[in-house]
């Protein structure tokens, strides 16, 4: 989960910040085990990793001890904080066009769930379902209710976006949620203004089809076409720049990471080792190849830019001794680490 390629910044947190203040939650505890500091909220351009984003959500959910906080955080969503995609939504001709824009740009939409639209019998269903590779991840989350929180957060966020785009509150026919928080049914039905079904196979929002084609007050076809093109360009750029392979390389290259195992990287990316291997195969590579490439790059840097002993470098790269490291290094480029250092050090 949270393997999205969309970059995050503190700006994405600002609407959450107001919810935390309103509920009087301890911000320091909400940010525990992340690289986010309170001072960063004065600088919205600061980058935030997907791992920190997930940890933040998990902390908030545990502190409030009620998955309904996901509804409150979803309701705090604002289109103006959603970058070029949010601007494009505001200029769409109708709600149908705005929804299709979301479907066509899943990276920018950053929903973490698979998003789809079904229209039949005069009703439109917007559906959010867990991605196949995330199901095992959720099953291993024990009892922290983060899945319930995410279902609430994303479903409420979609509902808020619909209202912002339309500048009205479409009457919902029904809502379905994948969790079993039936004890708070009254609160959910009051929020959505319709019957809510729990333990569903997917998270769904259902409303009359007529809302799809109603003209929007802020519609601007020329602006929408321009922003739509920008969304497509950015989506392609992010998709190429942030491939799954690059995520693995980034983790392996991190100075904080000294665990050279598929299990560790898979857990950090919230996928199973099997899924990790499959994703890398689809991109024409494998974990061992990436690991060896990263180790070689790090070894070259340490050999030429430090006076560290070969045994120290070997240990930092996960080898038990210098002999094993020397054998691996020679298999990669045909010479020993000592010879490489001598030939590349002034």
GIJOWO-V55580 format. One record per helix or strand of 3 or more residues. SS is the DSSP state (H for helix, E for strand). FROM is the first residue (numbers start at 1). TO is the last residue. Records with the same first field share a line. If there is no record, write none. Layout:
SS = FROM-TO / FROM-TO
This chain:
H = 10-22 / 27-30 / 38-42 / 50-64 / 69-75 / 79-81 / 83-91 / 95-104 / 106-109 / 132-139 / 146-166 / 182-192 / 210-213 / 221-241 / 244-253 / 262-268 / 273-282 / 287-305 / 310-316 / 322-333 / 337-344
E = 113-120 / 123-130 / 172-176 / 195-197 / 203-208
